[in-house]
Structures are given as structure tokens and as C-alpha cells.
Amino acid sequence: MKQKIDSAKWFIDAIKQRQHTLLLTMNAIMEYQKEFLTGDDTNLKPMILKDIGDIVEMDIRLFQE
């Protein structure tokens, strides 16, 4: 029973970490593309994973899981 509880806690923590990473990433993308998202279609910036990875200070390999 203890092993199942520990496993469930680990799973919940993993989901919370994923949620945190997604929120950081989405906020970084929104900030990076702010001008485009406020209605100016001509200001869409080219963007690669490294751009967002640098902003959120994460290795881009984490985004590719």
C-alpha cells in the first residue's frame, strides 16, 4: 500500500511540474509575440524552441519529451 501511495504522490508531483512548465512556456510565448497577439498581424516574429528556452531558462530538450 505504501508503494502505491508513494507512486501516486510522485505522479501528482510530476503533473504539477508539467503544469508549471507549460504555464512558463505559454507566458513566454505570449510575451514574445505580444505585438502580434494585440492585433498587429504584421508583427509575428519568427520563433524557435531555443528562443523560448532561453527566456524561461530551460534546456530545449525538455520541450521535446
The 8 nearest C-alpha neighbors of each residue, nearest first, counted from 0:
[[1, 3, 2, 4, 5, 6, 7, 8],
 [2, 0, 4, 3, 5, 6, 7, 8],
 [1, 3, 5, 0, 4, 6, 7, 8],
 [2, 4, 6, 0, 1, 5, 7, 8],
 [3, 5, 7, 1, 6, 2, 8, 0],
 [6, 4, 8, 2, 7, 3, 1, 9],
 [5, 7, 3, 9, 4, 8, 2, 10],
 [6, 8, 10, 4, 9, 5, 3, 11],
 [9, 7, 5, 11, 10, 6, 12, 4],
 [8, 10, 6, 12, 7, 11, 13, 5],
 [9, 11, 7, 13, 8, 12, 6, 14],
 [12, 10, 8, 14, 13, 9, 7, 15],
 [13, 11, 15, 9, 14, 10, 8, 16],
 [12, 14, 10, 16, 11, 15, 9, 17],
 [13, 15, 17, 11, 12, 16, 18, 10],
 [16, 14, 12, 18, 17, 13, 19, 11],
 [15, 17, 19, 13, 18, 14, 12, 20],
 [16, 18, 14, 20, 19, 15, 21, 13],
 [19, 17, 15, 21, 16, 20, 14, 22],
 [18, 20, 16, 22, 17, 21, 15, 23],
 [21, 19, 17, 23, 18, 22, 24, 16],
 [22, 20, 24, 18, 23, 19, 25, 17],
 [21, 23, 25, 19, 24, 20, 26, 18],
 [24, 22, 20, 26, 21, 25, 27, 19],
 [23, 25, 21, 27, 22, 26, 20, 28],
 [26, 24, 28, 22, 27, 23, 21, 29],
 [25, 27, 29, 23, 28, 24, 22, 30],
 [26, 28, 24, 30, 25, 29, 31, 23],
 [29, 27, 31, 25, 30, 26, 32, 24],
 [28, 30, 26, 32, 27, 31, 33, 25],
 [29, 31, 33, 27, 28, 32, 26, 34],
 [30, 32, 28, 29, 33, 27, 44, 51],
 [33, 31, 29, 35, 30, 34, 28, 36],
 [34, 32, 30, 36, 35, 29, 31, 37],
 [35, 33, 37, 36, 32, 42, 39, 38],
 [34, 36, 39, 42, 43, 40, 32, 33],
 [37, 35, 33, 38, 34, 32, 39, 29],
 [38, 36, 34, 35, 39, 33, 40, 32],
 [37, 39, 36, 35, 40, 34, 41, 42],
 [38, 40, 35, 41, 42, 34, 37, 36],
 [41, 39, 35, 42, 38, 43, 36, 34],
 [40, 42, 39, 43, 35, 44, 34, 38],
 [43, 41, 35, 40, 39, 34, 44, 32],
 [42, 44, 35, 41, 40, 32, 45, 34],
 [45, 43, 42, 46, 32, 35, 31, 41],
 [44, 46, 43, 47, 32, 42, 50, 31],
 [45, 47, 44, 50, 48, 51, 49, 31],
 [46, 48, 49, 50, 45, 51, 52, 59],
 [49, 47, 50, 51, 52, 59, 46, 62],
 [48, 50, 52, 47, 51, 53, 59, 58],
 [51, 49, 53, 48, 47, 52, 46, 54],
 [50, 52, 54, 53, 48, 49, 55, 27],
 [51, 53, 49, 57, 55, 59, 54, 50],
 [54, 52, 56, 51, 50, 55, 49, 57],
 [53, 55, 51, 56, 52, 50, 27, 57],
 [54, 56, 52, 57, 53, 51, 23, 24],
 [57, 55, 53, 54, 52, 58, 51, 59],
 [58, 56, 52, 55, 59, 53, 61, 54],
 [57, 59, 60, 61, 52, 56, 62, 53],
 [60, 58, 61, 62, 52, 49, 48, 57],
 [59, 61, 63, 62, 58, 64, 57, 52],
 [62, 60, 59, 63, 58, 64, 57, 52],
 [63, 61, 59, 60, 64, 58, 48, 52],
 [62, 64, 60, 61, 59, 48, 58, 52],
 [63, 62, 61, 60, 59, 17, 58, 20]]
